[in-house]
Amino acid sequence: METITLAKIYENQGLQEEALSIYRKVLQKDSSNNEARIAIGKLSKKREFFSGVNTQMKDFFINMDTEIEFIEFERWLLKTWN
């Protein structure tokens, strides 16, 4: 069931696309839902601002949990910023 609460959970977990999809579905069901409308506007602006993000490395960062993965990510950051 798509709800504002579920969308907020996704948003807080960094799952912006999933949250945006749910907010849109909520707004389709209830066009007067201002909370969904505001969230869509906010997330849409974030998407534009971060349009050049390497989504593969973003997902890797969100899901990494071993020392080796942290080291690999650190190497990627150093290579990217040097």
Sequence and secondary structure as in RCSB ss.txt:
>XXXX:A:sequence
METITLAKIYENQGLQEEALSIYRKVLQKDSSNNEARIAIGKLSKKREFFSGVNTQMKDFFINMDTEIEFIEFER
WLLKTWN
>XXXX:A:secstr
   HHHHHHHHHTT HHHHHHHHHHHHHH TT HHHHHHHHHHHHHHHHTTT  HHHHHHHHH  SHHHHHHHHH
HHHHHH 
